[in-house]
Amino acid sequence: GNVEALNILPEAENAERIALDNFSRACRELSNARVDAASALSQSVSDILPILGLEGTSFQVNMKLRQGGFNNPYYGSDSLGVDLVDFLLLHKEDNSMMIATGDESRKAQGQGGHIELVGSSGEKSRVLLAIETVLPGSIGSTCNGFDSDIESENA
C-alpha cells in the first residue's frame, strides 16, 4: 500500500507539474486572444457611439491579470482564470482627462469610469446597441435564452 504509493508519487507529481504548465500556457494564449479582441471591440464600439448620439464618448474594455497570473491560474478561492475585465465609458473633457477605475484615478483617454457606475441607462442601452451592431447576435443570444425559460414556465 504505502510503499507502492511512495514509488508512484514522483511520477504523479511530475505529471501534475506538466499538466499545470500546459494549462498555464493555454491560459496565456487565451488571455492574449482576449486582449486582441478587447482592443478591437473597444475601437469598433467607440466608432459607432457618435452615430448613436454619444459624441466625445468612447467605450474601453480594460484587461488586467488576476493575482497569481499565468504561473498560478488557480490562485484564490473565488474563481479560476487569469483575466479581469472592466468595461469603461469615457467622456472627453478639455485636454485634462481622468478615468476613475474604482481603486484609483489616472490620466487617460477621458473622464468616466466603470460603465455600471458612470453610465446612465440611456448610455448603457446605446453601448449595448453598439455591441450588438459589432457582434450581431451577442446580446440577443442571452435574451433569447431568458425568454425560453419564461416560455417553458408559462406552458
matplotlib code that plots the C-alpha trace (Angstrom):
import matplotlib.pyplot as plt

x = [0.0, 2.1, 5.4, 3.7, 2.1, 5.6, 7.0, 4.5, 4.4, 7.3, 5.7, 2.3, 3.9, 5.8, 2.5, 0.8, 3.6, 3.4, -0.4, -0.2, 2.5, 0.2, -2.8, -0.8, 0.4, -3.2, -4.3, -1.6, -2.8, -6.4, -5.6, -3.6, -6.5, -8.8, -6.6, -6.7, -10.4, -10.9, -8.9, -10.8, -14.2, -13.2, -12.4, -15.4, -17.9, -16.3, -16.6, -20.3, -21.2, -21.2, -23.8, -25.9, -25.7, -22.7, -20.2, -17.0, -17.7, -15.7, -16.0, -13.0, -12.5, -9.8, -7.9, -5.6, -4.2, -5.6, -3.3, -1.4, -1.3, -0.2, 2.0, -0.9, -4.3, -5.9, -5.0, -7.8, -10.9, -13.5, -12.7, -10.4, -8.5, -6.1, -8.1, -10.0, -12.1, -13.5, -15.9, -15.3, -17.3, -15.1, -16.2, -13.7, -13.4, -11.0, -7.3, -7.2, -8.7, -9.2, -10.6, -11.9, -11.1, -12.6, -9.4, -7.5, -7.7, -5.1, -4.6, -6.0, -8.3, -11.2, -13.3, -15.6, -15.2, -16.8, -19.9, -22.1, -21.1, -21.0, -23.3, -26.9, -29.5, -29.7, -25.9, -25.8, -28.6, -26.7, -23.5, -25.4, -26.8, -23.3, -22.0, -25.0, -24.1, -20.4, -21.2, -24.6, -26.5, -24.3, -27.0, -29.9, -28.5, -28.6, -32.0, -33.4, -32.2, -34.0, -37.2, -37.1, -37.0, -40.1, -42.0, -41.4, -42.6, -45.8, -46.5]
y = [0.0, 2.9, 1.7, 1.4, 4.9, 6.4, 4.7, 6.3, 9.7, 11.3, 10.3, 11.7, 15.0, 15.3, 14.6, 17.3, 19.8, 19.1, 19.5, 22.8, 24.0, 23.1, 24.8, 27.9, 28.0, 27.7, 30.5, 32.7, 32.0, 32.6, 35.8, 37.2, 36.5, 38.2, 41.3, 41.5, 41.0, 43.6, 46.2, 45.5, 45.7, 48.9, 50.6, 49.2, 50.2, 53.6, 54.3, 53.7, 55.7, 59.1, 57.8, 56.9, 60.5, 59.9, 62.3, 62.5, 59.3, 56.1, 52.5, 50.7, 47.1, 47.2, 43.8, 43.0, 39.9, 38.4, 38.0, 34.7, 35.4, 32.8, 31.0, 30.2, 30.4, 28.6, 31.5, 32.4, 30.5, 32.5, 31.7, 30.2, 32.0, 34.8, 37.7, 40.5, 42.6, 46.1, 47.9, 51.7, 54.5, 57.6, 61.2, 63.6, 66.8, 69.5, 68.4, 67.2, 63.7, 61.3, 57.7, 56.6, 52.8, 52.2, 51.9, 54.8, 57.7, 58.1, 60.2, 58.5, 58.9, 60.5, 61.2, 58.4, 55.0, 51.6, 51.7, 50.3, 53.2, 56.2, 55.3, 56.4, 53.9, 55.6, 55.5, 51.8, 50.9, 52.7, 50.9, 47.6, 48.6, 49.4, 46.0, 44.2, 46.0, 45.0, 41.4, 40.5, 38.1, 38.6, 40.4, 38.6, 35.2, 35.9, 37.5, 34.5, 32.1, 34.1, 34.2, 30.4, 29.9, 32.1, 30.4, 27.0, 28.1, 29.5, 26.4]
z = [0.0, 1.3, -0.3, -3.7, -3.3, -2.4, -5.5, -7.9, -6.1, -8.0, -11.3, -10.3, -9.1, -12.4, -14.4, -12.3, -13.0, -16.7, -16.7, -14.8, -17.3, -20.2, -18.5, -17.9, -21.5, -22.7, -20.3, -21.7, -25.3, -24.4, -22.5, -25.4, -27.8, -25.3, -25.2, -29.0, -29.1, -26.3, -28.3, -31.5, -29.6, -27.9, -31.2, -33.1, -30.4, -29.9, -33.6, -33.5, -30.4, -32.2, -34.6, -31.6, -30.1, -27.8, -29.4, -27.5, -25.7, -26.0, -24.8, -23.4, -22.5, -19.9, -19.3, -16.5, -14.9, -11.7, -8.8, -9.4, -13.2, -15.6, -13.0, -10.7, -12.6, -9.6, -7.2, -4.9, -3.8, -5.7, -9.3, -11.9, -14.6, -15.2, -16.6, -15.0, -17.3, -16.8, -19.1, -19.1, -20.5, -21.1, -21.9, -23.4, -21.4, -22.5, -22.5, -18.9, -18.8, -16.0, -15.5, -12.2, -12.1, -8.8, -6.8, -8.3, -10.8, -13.5, -16.6, -19.6, -22.6, -20.9, -17.9, -16.8, -15.2, -14.9, -17.1, -14.4, -12.1, -14.5, -17.4, -17.4, -18.5, -21.9, -22.4, -21.3, -23.8, -26.6, -25.8, -25.9, -29.2, -30.5, -29.2, -30.9, -34.1, -33.9, -32.7, -34.2, -32.0, -28.9, -26.9, -28.4, -27.6, -23.9, -24.1, -26.2, -23.5, -20.9, -23.0, -23.5, -19.7, -19.3, -22.2, -20.7, -17.3, -18.8, -20.9]

ax = plt.figure().add_subplot(projection="3d")
ax.plot(x, y, z, "-o")
ax.set_aspect("equal")
plt.show()
